[in-house]
Amino acid sequence: MSLDMLIIMGKRVVSPPLFVSLNWIILVLIRGGRLFVRRLVYHLIAFMVAVIFAVVFYVDSLELPDSANQLPQLISYIIAILATGMLISAFLDYRKNVKNEEEEPGKINAMRAVIFVGIVTLYIFILNMVGYFITTPIFMLSTFYYLKSSNNRNIVLITIGFILFVYILFVKLLNLPIPMGPMS
Amino acid sequence: MENILLGLSNVLTITNLLAIIVGTAMGLFVGAMPGLSATMAIALLLPVTFNMDPATGISMLASLYLAAMYGGSIAAILIRTPGTPAAAATVLDGYPMSQNGQAGKALGVSLVASLIGGIMSSIALLTVAPILGKVALEFGPVELFAVAVLGMTIIGSLSQGSVFKGLLSGAIGVMVAMVGMDSISGAARFTFGTTYLLSGVSFVVALIGLFSIPQAIKLIQKDEDVVRKINSIKDKMLPTWTELKGMLVTIIRGGLIGIGVGLVPGTGGDTACWFSYNEAKRFSKDKEKFGTGFPEGVAAAESANNAVVAGALIPTLALGIPGSSATAVLMGALMMHGIVPGPTLMTEYADVTYTLIWAVLLANIALFFVGLAFTRVSIHVTRVPNKVIAPIIVVLTVIGSFSINNSIYDVYLMFGFGLLGYFMDKINMQTAPMVVGLILGSMLGNSLFQSLLISKGSWLIFIKNPISLTLLIIALLSILQSTPLFGMIRRKIKSY
């Protein structure tokens, strides 16, 4: 097989690996692909994020007094160099893997991870408005239920037990600030 | 010397002793849960110590770290899943032992080996750290800069994955540490117009997110294995004197390996346990018994991983360079109490530092008794499913990140770092160098500024100073040894 062939969802798509287009990245992200193709795409994204990060900080540091911009500018260069090195070795790995056609490791449930992250995001945004001791039990019950963590009786018992534990330890004993929402 | 005694008298108060016992008990249970690592446990329990006296809080966290190392062996021995990565080598002989009905003895051997390895390395910590600290006190900004650079390159190049990723992770950490008001010029650096970022990115917030959230996501995205069979403990735990005498050499060797591995930044309990296990096998007369349920195998791995704890604290306390992710979190706990990491830890903050050192030593003894009393009970927590642990981790990270500054933005930031950590894991980039970068960032910045002030802007000052030159050369070598270039040279040399 030619090195310049890429495999997406089992179909072989011709694309020169040194000039990967944005379209292609998005295609792999949406439709998935074999592990080594996905890995290359992740590295490309990591490279872009790192370089953008370095450039933004470099530009921002230009307005700072000398004493405050020495290290940041040095680090910007270092980040750019390291990110490039990382990308080159990712390409080399990719070429090696196209030849070897490595095995896929055990499958993970990506959708479940996305939904879990979604629930957590919702939880922390509502948290401040409604308060910790109202949102947390709802969060715990719904994620336990969604993940089928245990049977319904255990889910309720774990939630109640844990909330009591948090309340006694963090609020009563340790006096820590907890977002209380309207209860405060 | 007087500091050593001061530390001893500090640690012998009822509160501190209680903190050590509570810390060890918590560590034991947390370590026994297969989904939780020692580092994450310390990160999650940081808020518990917020309102405590610094010495008490840090003693508790250090005891927890130590006990989690033993706790990891419980799950390794009983259900073949190491509770922490550092117990991976314990599985090899521990699990066969428990299948032969010797679960109790395996755990007992693990406990005794942990005790001896731990005490050995605590004594090393108590003697080496003050000497190293004294040397470090002579360091000016030029040397300090070189020390910090060395710490960064070693942790970046020795941690798993490619050297580019390790160093990149560290460099990004240093850059993030630059956010906020610059301590020298007072300029608002990289705040992008927000007042929230003026005080900088809270290191503890970043670390809670980086170490906990990725693990929580990983726990739920895999389907769990079908009901794990748990071997029960039916036999006596403590080994007899003759049995112990037979493996004493292995335990002591393991302890020494653990101290050595702990000293080197970037390597930790997981490296030490394999190293010690392999060495024990190499030196043993009964090589073929290893892997079949041979107590010496358990002893080798367990004495090494407990010895790592105090070993890793040596560079952390003497130089302010955390050698592992767990010591980085401990360092974060110190910073939270306003204690600045660096060579002054052994002098200016001697009361806290020496209390901590003694606490580590006493925690080894506490662990022995807590282990004898609670190991049988802790078997039950190895049954807790990952899908129950994951949401609880999230709930605890929220409390931790919120209560530091009483700010909801810190919770968002924590979660942001958590997602970043998850994606870093996707490309096999370690988060530990980033955390170390966050800690060392300000030390790097300040020492660089002062050095350039002395040299009137010439960067050659780092090469002219013999100490910093040596350190920087070692730093360069640490990077080069993990590149293909070095492999080529090595092969060349061999071929001659």
Interface residues (C-beta under 8 A of the other chain):
Chain A: R39 Y42 H43 A46 A50 F53 A54 F57 D60 S61 L64 P65 S67 A68 Q70 L71 P72 L74 I75 S76 I78 I79 L82 A83 G85 M86 S89 G106 I108 N109 A110 R112 A113 F116 V117 V120 T121 Y123 I124 L127 N128 Y132 T136 F139 M140 T143 F144 L147 K148 S149 S150 I158 F162 V166 L169 F170 L174 N175 L176 P177 I178 P179
Chain B: P47 V48 F50 N51 S162 F164 K165 L167 L168 A171 I172 V174 M175 M178 D182 I184 S185 A187 R189 F190 F192 I217 I220 Q221 K222 D223 P385 K387 V388 A390 P391 I392 V394 V395 V398 I399 F402 S403 N406 I408 V411 Y412 F415 L419 F423 M424 K426 I427 M429 L444 G445 L448 F449 L452
